[in-house]
């Protein structure tokens, strides 16, 4: 399982986290994690990012199935897996 990056475990300024873009309300709108050597399955918490518009996961060593609901959000416009 992927470790939770610093700053995502609680309340914080997500703009200070590499690869993350947030809106004015602090909701995560983009995760650009392509080619950052991720390994293993994605955590179920990915499916709870309701404001996510862009998700880039290509060029990693991910395994398993995507968490249910990962692509169900109405906000999601682009995904590269």
N, C-alpha and C positions, 0 to 999 in steps of 0.2 A: 504494500500500500504506500502511496506517496505521502511524504511528510507534509504537514501544514506549514506553508511559508511563514516567516515571522510577520506579524501584523495582521494576518488573516484569522487568527485564533480569537480575536476579540475586537473591541472597538478601536479604531485607529484611522490614520490618514492613509487611505489606500493608494493615493497618488505617489506615495513615497516607496511603493513596492514595485520593483522591476517587473515588467511585462503586464502590468495591470493598468487599466484606464477606468476612471469613475465619472459619474455625472455629478451635478451640483449637489445632489442629495447624498452623495457618498455611496451610491449603488454601483456595483461593478458592471460596466457596459462592455468591456473587452478584456480578453485574456489572450495574449500573444505568446504562447508557450512553444511555438514551433522551433525544433532543433535545439532544445535546451537539455537534452539527455535524460528526459523523464523515462522511468521504467516502471512496469507493473500496471495494475488496474487503476482507473480513476476513482476517487472517492465519491460516494453517494452524494456528498454535499454539492457537487457540481450541478446537480439538477435543481438546487434551490436558488440559483442565481437568476431571479425573475427578470431583471433588467438587462441581462446579457444579450448583446447584439452581435458580437463577433467572438468566435472561439477558434483559435489556431493551435492545433496540436500535432501538425504534420512533422515528419522527420524525427520521431522519438521511438522508443522501444516499449510502447504501451501494449498491454495484454488484457485478455478478458473482454467482457461485454461492457458497452457504455451504460452507465447508470440509467435506469428507467426515468424518462422525463427530461433527459439532457437536451433534446431538441424540441421539446414541447412548448417552450416559452414563445409567446406571441412576438416578443421583441427580437428574437434571433433572426438575423438577416444573412449571416455568412458563417459557415463552419468549414474548416479544413482539418481533416482527421487523417 
